[in-house]
Amino acid sequence: MKNILVAVDFSKGSIQAYRYALKLAVLIKSNLNIIWVDNESTIDSALSFDDTSYRNEAITNLNELINTYASDFPGSVSYKIRRGKVYQEVAAMAKISESNIIVAGTHGVTGFEQYWIGSNAYRIVSYAPCPVITVRFDYGLERDIKNIVLPIDSTPDTREKVAFTCDLARLLGARLHIIGLLTTNLKSLHRKTISNVEQVKKYCKSKEIDFSVAEIESANVTKEIVAYAVEQNTDLIAIMTEQQRSASGLLLGPQAQQLVNYSPVPVLSVQPQEMHNLTLR
């Protein structure tokens, strides 16, 4: 992977996401691009927003971020300032920079919805042309990324996240925790899940990726996935975004929303193939 894009608004959550992105870039030897979006409604940040000075102040803050955290970064670090709707500008910048991963902060359910990264995290994930990692503002950055949870269900598109996740695991030297999700009592769906798990195992073996296999049988898979990730002390959860169309545009499906919002562990969201045409290099 050559490029990582991180969205910042100078809130605590976005700075944590920036630091996470910087660490990830070091681990996988990527360049790092930073984007700040002037959407004329950003509040509760380190900036004072008046028409004549706030962009210059944003530039000062961006340079300070780079000088503070990336002075020894071996790759390239750059930033861009764009104006418009946050999720649209992040998606556009990801295409322009040919980013392989976007990193964005989320405040979860802690009541900080006024921060644009938190309130727009769902739409950033929905509209992104590449996979997105969402990071909680309170996530411990001292952790390495050595264990990745890979939930597999009975649907055909559940396997679409496997190739990208395996490539990331290979670059990180990480172990995959493959979880077969059994959400109903229907034996036919159980067989489909088991078949999908077997195909994922075969793929992992062909790529020489270390993995383990477990099953979760529950109607509330979101809760169980998060519980497993926490109990097993894992570092990342890889999901499909199960996007839905509405009158207002693209939205995440309920399971993806819940995982992005509630998980204390960072979540890697991979869009269905028809949502983007960027490939992992």
Steps between C-alpha positions, in 0.01 A plus 500: 500500500638836400274766651292551814259793531393631842227756563560752779308787659740551795257343746632239742347219297648607168845554650484148640405376152794694353742340747354157423537564125859609552578181691329287234693679224828417673403134540398448138746750350241736351493872440252706702264767367297722735175672403323783680163608362359849530130426529413834666339324795788338683485584870657407830847461359834668556418764239321834523293526185475844346491566128844657475723283717374150560659344190837646593446370851415159357828502307687589819331213685571254220868591496509469877349151480767394253783654702373352827430142396667439164843661528668157476250343260697323224237547228335803343248706701287764330169677558218641292227747587171459318162667527160334491322210663743301708423149375493612136833680525664210685380260229620733224840541664533124541452461125739780410773368730431136406469418867480135601358570847316791662527546877232698686425558866170424665373598842268201524209563737676743730290802412746691281293490183579865431848407374474451127720190491272333752175605338624428147683175568213293359488701178877498461487121517199483269636723224869413517658351186726280715491323836468716812634446851300678770674558833342592833637814667599299809674210324844416640764573237767299678349181358646329195269371224567129530152343523217569255145369540344386172126422539354278224127443448283316248484774234708492180647849549638415845810369320567831320690639800730197522762590237556852633503384862748223420730743318488733801565209739798393291651849509444523876605144579160461666290193584144473369220387731241360259156487660211309345179689582199274556206735538200272444391141556478433126738218414528616138642834615732323742637298211555816294689663787713190551569485125605866499729442798662205323567715194653772717720244673617370164580853384694578818703184461583591141626841620682347798297708747486377859140450615267343753133404459207537739120510479249740650136394522286799589230726362693804628821455303619857553513456876667160470763618249598790726505271804723252319735774382535635853534160669763383251688830530485559123597822326270539197161376379449462123143533371301557182304823504159360395415836347143605432357771277255754636345824383795687653765282337710210620474383859663220693286201585407443865772246581779715355363806679495321833852363462648834394318677783540257790824314443787606729725320250574674166277382215616442142199551272527361148242610244336266248699482177249708306568793736859556396751408234826555686708187548751410765857521375 
